[in-house]
Amino acid sequence: MHIREANENDFKLIWPIFHEIVSQGETYAYEIDTSKEKAFNIWMTQPFKTFVCEEENKIIATYYIKTNQAGPGSHVCNCGYMVAKDARGKGLASTMCQHSQKIAKDIGYKAMQFNFVASTNVGAIRLWTKLGFDTVGRLPKAFNHAKLGYVDALIMYKYFY
């Protein structure tokens, strides 16, 4: 498995991963019918950098890194991670999160924040906690889960000491 910075041409292979995850309405606060054009903007244009994980010349996962807030909050970054369905269970989310933390530090960020983690996404919460993130906030019934209705959303944060 190899992680590299994505380019615009990679989006045609990122799109199926994005579409499958977002259309389920279970983990990301994007419209479940997000268009390909809007997805490109979200995943490729808005972030500071986007990365892909490749295995045998196939994109199997992706993440972005961007500044979480402007001005006095610009030292904190935010990331989003997605793994293709058939590549799950291989530790890719952990690998990408560790990679993103190194990139964040190299760029000069002092912390990373996950703004809106669905409380039902127990695998992600367990992983982020294992990787040193603290749950610093809980937003009651803030995430409208496609199957479960309104569930809490968590704010998770890690300061790079």
Backbone bond lengths (Angstrom), bond angles and torsions (degrees), N, CA, C in turn:
res aa  C-N    CA-C-N  psi(-1)  N-CA   C-N-CA  omega(-1)  CA-C   N-CA-C  phi
1 M - - - 1.441 - - 1.523 108.90 -
2 H 1.312 115.30 139.32 1.460 121.99 -175.49 1.533 108.58 -133.76
3 I 1.334 118.06 134.79 1.462 122.17 175.34 1.516 108.13 -108.35
4 R 1.336 114.88 132.42 1.465 119.91 177.19 1.525 109.39 -143.56
5 E 1.319 115.13 161.73 1.461 119.47 176.60 1.533 108.98 -67.82
6 A 1.311 115.13 137.19 1.465 121.00 -178.85 1.526 110.64 -80.17
7 N 1.326 114.62 156.47 1.460 120.71 171.19 1.535 107.82 -123.49
8 E 1.323 116.22 171.44 1.468 120.80 -176.15 1.522 112.84 -55.39
9 N 1.318 117.27 -36.58 1.462 120.65 -178.44 1.528 113.06 -66.61
10 D 1.320 116.97 -22.06 1.463 120.64 179.90 1.527 112.06 -70.22
11 F 1.324 117.11 -19.70 1.455 118.49 -173.78 1.526 113.01 -60.98
12 K 1.318 117.02 -30.94 1.475 118.27 179.05 1.526 111.34 -60.70
13 L 1.342 117.79 -24.99 1.459 122.22 177.39 1.537 112.44 -96.80
14 I 1.320 116.86 -19.45 1.463 121.59 174.38 1.529 109.83 -78.26
15 W 1.338 116.29 -37.76 1.461 121.59 -175.49 1.531 113.90 -51.24
16 P 1.330 121.01 -46.93 1.469 118.83 179.97 1.537 113.04 -61.08
17 I 1.324 116.96 -35.13 1.464 121.09 177.66 1.524 108.95 -67.51
18 F 1.325 115.92 -50.07 1.472 121.79 179.40 1.527 110.09 -56.86
19 H 1.318 116.08 -51.47 1.469 121.34 -175.37 1.529 111.56 -60.45
20 E 1.316 116.65 -44.74 1.464 119.86 -178.89 1.525 111.33 -62.04
21 I 1.309 117.47 -44.74 1.467 121.50 -177.07 1.524 111.01 -71.05
22 V 1.323 116.80 -48.52 1.461 120.32 -176.16 1.527 111.55 -67.36
23 S 1.319 117.60 -38.16 1.463 120.20 -177.44 1.527 112.52 -66.78
24 Q 1.323 117.85 -17.52 1.466 121.07 177.13 1.525 112.35 -75.77
25 G 1.344 116.96 -24.09 1.460 120.87 177.57 1.518 115.04 65.14
26 E 1.327 116.59 30.70 1.462 120.06 -175.20 1.521 115.13 -113.93
27 T 1.344 117.87 -17.50 1.463 118.46 -174.75 1.528 115.02 -134.19
28 Y 1.298 119.02 -26.90 1.463 121.66 -177.90 1.520 110.98 -113.89
29 A 1.309 116.57 143.17 1.457 122.24 179.23 1.533 110.61 -89.84
30 Y 1.315 115.17 51.07 1.461 122.41 172.21 1.521 107.32 -111.80
31 E 1.312 116.39 154.48 1.459 120.19 176.34 1.524 109.39 -57.62
32 I 1.328 117.82 136.02 1.467 120.00 -177.21 1.526 112.27 -65.10
33 D 1.317 116.42 -20.33 1.470 119.90 177.71 1.534 111.26 -106.83
34 T 1.330 116.70 32.10 1.467 121.02 178.28 1.524 109.91 -53.24
35 S 1.314 115.77 128.63 1.469 120.40 -179.64 1.527 110.60 -72.20
36 K 1.301 115.15 161.28 1.461 120.97 178.21 1.527 110.41 -60.98
37 E 1.314 116.93 -38.85 1.467 121.42 -179.79 1.532 110.96 -65.56
38 K 1.338 116.00 -44.29 1.462 119.87 179.39 1.531 109.96 -67.36
39 A 1.322 116.16 -38.67 1.462 120.75 178.02 1.535 110.47 -61.29
40 F 1.323 116.41 -40.90 1.467 120.25 177.94 1.527 109.69 -58.99
41 N 1.316 116.39 -43.98 1.455 120.84 179.47 1.532 110.93 -63.08
42 I 1.333 116.48 -45.40 1.465 121.80 -179.24 1.527 111.62 -63.00
43 W 1.324 116.77 -45.09 1.465 121.02 -169.56 1.529 114.12 -95.27
44 M 1.336 116.93 -25.82 1.467 119.24 -173.36 1.534 114.16 -115.56
45 T 1.334 117.48 -32.75 1.462 120.72 -174.06 1.525 112.48 -93.10
46 Q 1.315 117.27 -49.47 1.466 121.33 -176.32 1.529 114.09 -66.87
47 P 1.323 119.14 -39.70 1.474 118.85 -178.10 1.529 113.41 -67.00
48 F 1.322 114.40 158.04 1.458 120.69 173.69 1.528 109.41 -67.34
49 K 1.339 115.50 -43.44 1.463 121.60 177.38 1.529 108.64 -147.86
50 T 1.323 115.01 151.55 1.460 122.14 173.41 1.525 107.02 -126.55
51 F 1.329 115.45 142.43 1.463 121.53 -178.94 1.521 109.71 -125.65
52 V 1.321 115.26 156.62 1.458 121.44 174.38 1.522 109.09 -128.46
53 C 1.329 114.94 150.24 1.462 122.37 171.80 1.514 106.39 -104.67
54 E 1.308 115.14 127.91 1.466 120.23 -179.83 1.514 109.81 -116.64
55 E 1.308 113.35 145.37 1.450 121.29 172.32 1.520 106.42 -140.72
56 E 1.322 116.47 122.14 1.463 121.78 -177.38 1.528 111.24 52.33
57 N 1.331 116.36 47.00 1.467 124.70 178.49 1.528 113.90 61.06
58 K 1.321 116.96 23.01 1.457 121.86 177.63 1.526 108.54 -120.25
59 I 1.328 117.44 133.21 1.459 121.00 176.90 1.528 108.07 -77.69
60 I 1.330 115.45 120.66 1.462 120.54 -176.52 1.530 112.58 -115.18
61 A 1.335 116.76 -10.20 1.462 121.02 179.26 1.525 108.75 -162.93
62 T 1.311 115.12 163.68 1.460 120.01 -178.25 1.524 110.25 -155.43
63 Y 1.316 115.82 154.89 1.466 119.96 171.28 1.513 109.60 -150.78
64 Y 1.345 113.70 159.15 1.460 119.64 174.20 1.516 108.83 -122.82
65 I 1.324 115.15 160.69 1.460 122.56 172.84 1.521 107.03 -133.84
66 K 1.327 115.57 135.52 1.461 120.31 179.23 1.518 109.33 -151.65
67 T 1.305 115.67 163.50 1.455 121.86 175.82 1.522 108.21 -70.17
68 N 1.316 116.16 132.23 1.458 120.28 -176.12 1.527 112.66 -76.16
69 Q 1.314 117.16 -42.21 1.464 122.43 179.83 1.525 108.95 -139.54
70 A 1.295 116.07 157.11 1.473 121.21 179.33 1.530 110.83 -82.81
71 G 1.320 114.94 173.45 1.459 122.12 172.20 1.510 114.24 54.12
72 P 1.346 116.95 -123.36 1.456 121.20 -175.56 1.535 114.30 -63.54
73 G 1.323 117.67 -12.38 1.462 120.87 178.17 1.513 113.12 -104.07
74 S 1.324 117.00 7.08 1.469 120.56 -172.95 1.527 114.91 -72.58
75 H 1.311 117.26 -4.66 1.470 120.85 176.64 1.526 111.90 -84.71
76 V 1.329 117.40 -2.65 1.464 122.99 -179.69 1.530 108.52 -109.38
77 C 1.316 116.28 130.09 1.461 119.91 178.87 1.520 110.62 -105.79
78 N 1.315 114.41 168.97 1.462 123.63 177.36 1.518 106.48 -133.21
79 C 1.320 116.33 145.49 1.460 121.11 177.23 1.519 109.52 -133.01
80 G 1.329 115.04 155.43 1.450 121.87 171.85 1.517 107.59 -132.39
81 Y 1.320 116.74 138.91 1.461 122.16 -175.11 1.522 109.75 -126.29
82 M 1.324 116.32 141.25 1.461 121.57 175.35 1.519 109.40 -141.25
83 V 1.343 114.71 136.20 1.459 121.44 179.22 1.522 108.28 -122.45
84 A 1.328 116.30 133.56 1.460 120.83 177.68 1.524 109.74 -58.81
85 K 1.310 115.78 145.74 1.468 121.74 -176.19 1.526 112.28 -52.92
86 D 1.326 116.95 -45.19 1.467 120.05 -176.39 1.524 113.79 -78.81
87 A 1.335 117.77 0.99 1.465 121.36 179.16 1.529 112.23 -112.78
88 R 1.312 116.99 4.37 1.465 120.37 -178.33 1.525 110.72 -73.24
89 G 1.328 113.93 155.14 1.463 119.80 178.88 1.515 114.16 85.83
90 K 1.333 116.82 8.28 1.466 120.96 -179.03 1.533 112.58 -106.62
91 G 1.327 116.94 5.69 1.456 120.18 -179.43 1.513 114.36 82.75
92 L 1.315 117.74 15.77 1.470 120.22 -177.16 1.523 112.95 -66.73
93 A 1.323 117.85 -38.41 1.463 119.87 179.39 1.524 110.09 -62.87
94 S 1.319 116.71 -42.15 1.460 121.17 177.57 1.534 110.64 -62.78
95 T 1.316 116.09 -46.11 1.466 120.86 179.49 1.527 110.72 -60.87
96 M 1.331 116.60 -44.80 1.470 119.84 -179.99 1.521 111.59 -65.89
97 C 1.330 117.54 -40.62 1.461 119.94 179.91 1.525 110.60 -64.20
98 Q 1.314 117.38 -42.60 1.464 120.33 177.54 1.525 110.45 -64.61
99 H 1.333 117.02 -41.83 1.458 121.35 177.43 1.526 110.49 -61.45
100 S 1.325 116.12 -44.71 1.469 120.20 -177.74 1.526 111.62 -65.15
101 Q 1.322 117.08 -33.54 1.462 119.04 177.80 1.524 110.73 -67.23
102 K 1.309 116.76 -39.53 1.473 120.07 176.70 1.526 110.15 -64.17
103 I 1.323 116.26 -46.37 1.470 120.33 178.34 1.527 109.99 -59.74
104 A 1.333 116.62 -44.95 1.470 121.14 -179.23 1.528 110.78 -57.75
105 K 1.313 116.35 -46.21 1.463 120.05 179.18 1.521 110.76 -64.36
106 D 1.337 117.34 -42.15 1.468 121.38 179.12 1.526 111.62 -61.12
107 I 1.316 116.46 -37.52 1.470 121.15 179.86 1.527 110.49 -72.47
108 G 1.334 116.81 -27.75 1.457 120.60 179.40 1.518 114.77 116.03
109 Y 1.314 117.55 6.59 1.466 120.01 175.49 1.525 109.32 -68.58
110 K 1.314 115.72 148.67 1.466 122.13 179.91 1.531 112.43 -103.05
111 A 1.340 116.63 -13.99 1.460 120.26 -177.15 1.521 109.64 -159.01
112 M 1.343 114.86 164.88 1.462 121.78 176.28 1.525 107.68 -130.14
113 Q 1.316 115.89 138.41 1.457 121.22 -179.49 1.520 110.53 -131.84
114 F 1.329 115.54 134.52 1.456 121.92 171.36 1.524 105.63 -104.17
115 N 1.317 116.69 115.74 1.457 122.73 -167.91 1.518 115.77 -78.92
116 F 1.326 118.08 -27.58 1.457 119.39 -165.46 1.523 109.88 -154.25
117 V 1.326 116.65 69.51 1.460 122.07 -178.34 1.531 107.93 -90.56
118 A 1.312 116.83 116.31 1.468 119.81 178.97 1.525 108.93 -58.97
119 S 1.333 116.15 131.40 1.468 120.36 -177.33 1.526 111.79 -63.83
120 T 1.311 117.28 -17.30 1.463 121.91 178.11 1.524 112.31 -83.10
121 N 1.311 117.46 -9.80 1.465 122.26 179.82 1.531 108.48 -85.25
122 V 1.329 115.07 64.72 1.464 121.21 -171.44 1.532 112.97 -63.09
123 G 1.315 117.55 -32.57 1.460 119.86 178.43 1.523 111.16 -63.79
124 A 1.322 116.48 -45.15 1.467 120.55 178.70 1.527 110.55 -65.64
125 I 1.311 117.05 -44.08 1.472 119.94 -179.37 1.525 110.54 -61.26
126 R 1.315 116.70 -43.84 1.467 120.95 178.23 1.536 110.26 -60.92
127 L 1.338 116.31 -44.19 1.461 120.20 -178.86 1.519 111.68 -67.00
128 W 1.327 117.06 -47.55 1.479 119.07 -178.49 1.528 109.70 -61.74
129 T 1.325 116.98 -39.31 1.465 120.53 178.29 1.529 110.07 -63.03
130 K 1.317 116.80 -45.17 1.470 121.74 178.36 1.534 111.24 -59.09
131 L 1.330 116.17 -33.67 1.463 120.81 -178.48 1.532 113.03 -88.83
132 G 1.337 116.21 11.65 1.461 120.09 170.76 1.513 116.71 99.43
133 F 1.316 118.01 8.54 1.464 120.54 178.92 1.525 109.80 -86.19
134 D 1.319 115.37 139.02 1.459 121.68 175.20 1.522 109.56 -101.21
135 T 1.313 116.40 144.49 1.461 120.51 170.82 1.517 106.10 -82.68
136 V 1.327 116.57 113.02 1.462 121.06 -174.53 1.530 112.25 -107.31
137 G 1.311 116.21 -5.67 1.459 119.15 178.33 1.512 111.37 -160.53
138 R 1.314 115.01 154.31 1.463 122.40 176.69 1.518 106.82 -134.31
139 L 1.329 115.46 125.92 1.457 121.97 178.96 1.532 107.71 -105.54
140 P 1.324 117.09 103.52 1.466 119.99 -175.08 1.530 112.68 -60.54
141 K 1.318 114.98 127.44 1.473 123.24 174.27 1.530 112.61 54.08
142 A 1.323 117.32 34.56 1.464 121.43 -175.76 1.525 113.84 -87.35
143 F 1.339 117.66 -20.27 1.458 121.52 -177.53 1.530 108.49 -108.55
144 N 1.323 116.23 123.83 1.462 120.81 179.93 1.532 108.45 -92.96
145 H 1.311 115.64 89.17 1.456 123.98 -178.32 1.527 109.52 -67.24
146 A 1.329 116.53 134.65 1.463 121.45 -175.38 1.524 113.57 -58.52
147 K 1.322 117.78 -31.84 1.472 121.08 -177.62 1.526 113.49 -105.42
148 L 1.317 117.00 -32.80 1.464 120.90 -172.45 1.519 114.57 -103.07
149 G 1.325 117.32 -5.71 1.460 120.09 -177.34 1.519 110.74 79.32
150 Y 1.309 115.91 -150.63 1.456 120.69 -174.09 1.528 111.66 -74.77
151 V 1.334 114.85 121.48 1.462 122.25 177.15 1.525 107.76 -127.56
152 D 1.309 116.04 164.51 1.459 120.54 179.42 1.529 111.13 -69.79
153 A 1.317 115.70 154.27 1.466 122.39 171.71 1.526 107.31 -118.38
154 L 1.306 115.62 141.40 1.464 121.31 -178.46 1.522 110.49 -107.65
155 I 1.319 115.17 149.26 1.456 122.68 170.38 1.521 105.28 -108.15
156 M 1.321 116.06 122.83 1.460 121.15 -178.24 1.524 108.93 -119.38
157 Y 1.337 116.52 142.47 1.460 120.89 -168.77 1.525 110.60 -145.29
158 K 1.314 114.26 143.01 1.463 119.84 174.11 1.520 108.24 -139.77
159 Y 1.330 115.48 124.07 1.469 121.59 174.98 1.524 107.34 -93.43
160 F 1.325 116.66 132.90 1.462 121.19 179.13 1.527 108.52 -87.97
161 Y 1.310 117.22 99.03 1.466 121.65 -175.94 1.492 112.47 -67.66
